[in-house]
Amino acid sequence: MASLPTQPEGAPNQQGVPAEGPGPEAAAAAQELGFREIHDAYFGFVWRYAANRGVPAMAIDDVVQEVFVVVHNRLQSFEGRSSLKTWLAGIAYNVVRGYVRKPGNRPAGDYLDEEQQLLAHGVSPAEALERKRALEVLDHLLDKMSDVQREVFILCEIEQLSSVEIAEALGINENTVRTRLLAARKLFNAGVARQQASQKWWRP
């Protein structure tokens, strides 16, 4: 499938964080790691999530900052009942949902700032154009999904969370996750098939 927005150039990654998994060890590791290390390790994950959920480019930094304000305030109460990433996903889900539900804060039509992201250092104009077209198609396919279908599709297919982790993050049961994901994949695959058929039809 086409690539969705990635974090800004130079954003930190998850190197140096403890292995994922629920339990007392996860809580102890998070407390020992500290807020700054968690912020640096998961900034890209939260940024991508906000971008892929349609937060406008000009608002992503504010939304991401709000997520980490909540993380900072709640870190001491993290008990390790889920993995740290699942816990963060649940916070990001609630913050982003609150943002897009506010009057005037409609999801953006573009899932990333094309000029700033696609023409980043090391990306040729031809590559940028190809990625832009792929993202436009992907944007269209995501828009065909309902909000609940898009949510589980992004968390599963983009962020590689398991159905158990998604259920924990969204506060729903695992069967509901699987049902929504199945419907989302059907919509996505059907859209990809139509796009490929269209390209084949118009190809000289």
C-alpha positions as CSV (number, residue, x, y, z in Angstrom):
1,M,0.0,0.0,0.0
2,A,1.1,3.6,-0.4
3,S,3.1,5.3,2.3
4,L,1.3,7.6,4.7
5,P,2.8,10.7,6.3
6,T,5.9,10.1,8.3
7,Q,7.2,12.3,11.1
8,P,9.0,15.6,10.2
9,E,12.6,15.5,9.1
10,G,14.9,14.8,12.1
11,A,12.1,13.7,14.4
12,P,13.2,11.2,17.1
13,N,12.5,7.5,16.9
14,Q,11.9,4.7,19.4
15,Q,15.5,3.6,19.8
16,G,16.4,3.0,23.4
17,V,12.9,2.4,24.8
18,P,12.1,-0.8,26.6
19,A,10.4,-3.7,24.8
20,E,6.7,-3.3,24.4
21,G,4.3,-5.3,26.6
22,P,2.0,-4.9,29.5
23,G,2.8,-5.7,33.1
24,P,4.5,-4.2,36.2
25,E,7.8,-4.2,34.4
26,A,6.3,-1.9,31.7
27,A,5.2,0.6,34.4
28,A,8.5,0.5,36.2
29,A,10.4,0.9,32.9
30,A,8.3,3.9,32.0
31,Q,8.9,5.6,35.3
32,E,12.6,4.9,35.0
33,L,12.7,6.1,31.5
34,G,11.2,9.5,32.3
35,F,9.0,11.9,30.3
36,R,11.7,13.4,28.1
37,E,12.8,10.0,26.8
38,I,9.2,8.9,26.2
39,H,8.5,12.2,24.3
40,D,11.6,11.7,22.2
41,A,10.9,8.0,21.5
42,Y,7.2,8.4,20.6
43,F,7.0,11.8,19.1
44,G,7.0,10.4,15.6
45,F,4.3,7.9,16.4
46,V,2.0,10.6,17.8
47,W,2.8,13.0,15.0
48,R,1.9,10.4,12.3
49,Y,-1.3,9.5,14.1
50,A,-2.5,13.1,14.2
51,A,-1.5,13.6,10.6
52,N,-3.2,10.4,9.4
53,R,-6.4,11.3,11.3
54,G,-6.7,14.5,9.3
55,V,-5.5,17.1,11.7
56,P,-4.4,20.1,9.5
57,A,-0.7,20.6,9.1
58,M,-0.8,24.0,10.8
59,A,-2.5,22.4,13.9
60,I,-0.5,19.2,14.2
61,D,2.2,20.6,16.5
62,D,-0.4,21.9,18.9
63,V,-2.3,18.7,19.0
64,V,0.9,16.6,19.5
65,Q,1.9,19.0,22.3
66,E,-1.5,18.5,23.9
67,V,-1.1,14.8,23.8
68,F,2.2,15.0,25.6
69,V,0.8,17.4,28.2
70,V,-1.7,14.7,29.1
71,V,1.1,12.0,29.0
72,H,3.2,14.2,31.4
73,N,0.3,14.7,33.8
74,R,-0.7,11.0,33.8
75,L,2.7,9.3,33.6
76,Q,3.0,8.7,37.4
77,S,-0.4,6.9,37.3
78,F,0.6,4.5,34.4
79,E,0.3,1.0,35.9
80,G,1.4,-1.1,32.9
81,R,-2.0,-2.6,32.3
82,S,-1.2,-2.2,28.6
83,S,2.0,-1.5,26.8
84,L,3.3,2.0,26.8
85,K,2.6,2.5,23.1
86,T,-1.0,1.3,23.6
87,W,-1.4,3.7,26.5
88,L,-0.1,6.5,24.3
89,A,-2.4,5.5,21.5
90,G,-5.4,5.7,23.7
91,I,-4.4,9.3,24.8
92,A,-3.7,10.3,21.3
93,Y,-7.1,8.9,20.2
94,N,-9.0,11.0,22.8
95,V,-7.1,14.2,22.1
96,V,-7.4,14.0,18.3
97,R,-11.1,13.0,18.6
98,G,-11.7,16.0,20.8
99,Y,-9.9,18.3,18.3
100,V,-11.8,17.2,15.2
101,R,-15.2,17.3,17.0
102,K,-14.7,21.0,18.0
103,P,-16.8,23.4,15.8
104,G,-14.6,24.5,12.9
105,N,-12.0,21.9,13.3
106,R,-12.9,19.6,10.4
107,P,-10.4,17.0,9.3
108,A,-8.0,18.3,6.6
109,G,-8.4,17.1,3.1
110,D,-4.7,16.6,2.8
111,Y,-3.0,14.2,5.2
112,L,0.3,16.1,5.1
113,D,1.8,19.4,4.1
114,E,2.8,18.5,0.6
115,E,5.3,21.2,-0.1
116,Q,7.2,20.8,3.1
117,Q,7.1,17.0,3.4
118,L,7.3,15.7,-0.1
119,L,10.1,18.0,-1.2
120,A,12.1,17.3,1.9
121,H,15.8,16.8,1.7
122,G,16.8,13.8,-0.4
123,V,13.5,13.5,-2.3
124,S,13.7,14.2,-6.0
125,P,10.9,16.2,-7.8
126,A,9.9,13.0,-9.7
127,E,9.7,11.0,-6.5
128,A,7.8,13.8,-4.8
129,L,5.2,13.9,-7.6
130,E,4.8,10.1,-7.5
131,R,4.3,10.1,-3.7
132,K,1.9,13.1,-3.9
133,R,-0.3,11.1,-6.4
134,A,-0.2,8.0,-4.2
135,L,-1.1,10.0,-1.1
136,E,-4.0,11.7,-3.0
137,V,-5.4,8.2,-3.9
138,L,-4.8,7.0,-0.3
139,D,-6.5,10.1,1.1
140,H,-9.5,9.4,-1.1
141,L,-9.7,5.8,0.0
142,L,-9.4,6.7,3.7
143,D,-12.2,9.2,3.2
144,K,-14.4,6.4,1.9
145,M,-14.2,4.7,5.3
146,S,-16.2,5.6,8.3
147,D,-14.4,7.2,11.2
148,V,-14.4,4.0,13.2
149,Q,-13.1,2.0,10.2
150,R,-10.4,4.5,9.5
151,E,-9.3,4.5,13.1
152,V,-8.6,0.8,13.3
153,F,-7.1,0.7,9.7
154,I,-4.5,3.3,10.6
155,L,-3.6,1.8,13.9
156,C,-3.3,-1.7,12.4
157,E,-1.9,-1.1,8.9
158,I,0.2,2.0,9.5
159,E,1.2,1.8,13.2
160,Q,1.3,-2.1,13.3
161,L,-0.7,-2.4,16.5
162,S,-2.3,-5.8,17.2
163,S,-6.1,-6.1,17.5
164,V,-5.7,-6.6,21.2
165,E,-3.7,-3.4,21.5
166,I,-6.2,-1.5,19.4
167,A,-9.1,-2.7,21.5
168,E,-7.3,-1.5,24.6
169,A,-6.4,1.8,23.1
170,L,-10.0,2.5,21.8
171,G,-11.8,0.9,24.7
172,I,-13.7,-1.6,22.5
173,N,-13.7,-5.4,22.3
174,E,-11.4,-7.3,20.0
175,N,-14.2,-8.7,17.9
176,T,-15.4,-5.1,17.1
177,V,-11.9,-4.3,16.1
178,R,-11.7,-7.2,13.7
179,T,-15.1,-6.4,12.2
180,R,-14.2,-2.8,11.6
181,L,-10.8,-3.7,10.2
182,L,-12.3,-6.3,7.8
183,A,-14.8,-3.7,6.5
184,A,-12.0,-1.1,6.1
185,R,-9.7,-3.6,4.3
186,K,-12.5,-4.5,1.9
187,L,-13.1,-0.8,1.1
188,F,-9.4,-0.2,0.7
189,N,-8.8,-3.2,-1.5
190,A,-11.8,-2.4,-3.7
191,G,-10.5,1.1,-4.1
192,V,-7.0,0.0,-5.0
193,A,-8.4,-2.5,-7.6
194,R,-10.5,0.3,-9.2
195,Q,-7.5,2.6,-9.3
196,Q,-5.3,-0.1,-10.9
197,A,-8.0,-0.8,-13.5
198,S,-8.3,2.9,-14.3
199,Q,-4.6,3.2,-14.8
200,K,-4.5,0.2,-17.0
201,W,-7.4,1.5,-19.1
202,W,-5.8,4.9,-19.7
203,R,-2.3,3.6,-20.2
204,P,-1.2,4.1,-23.8
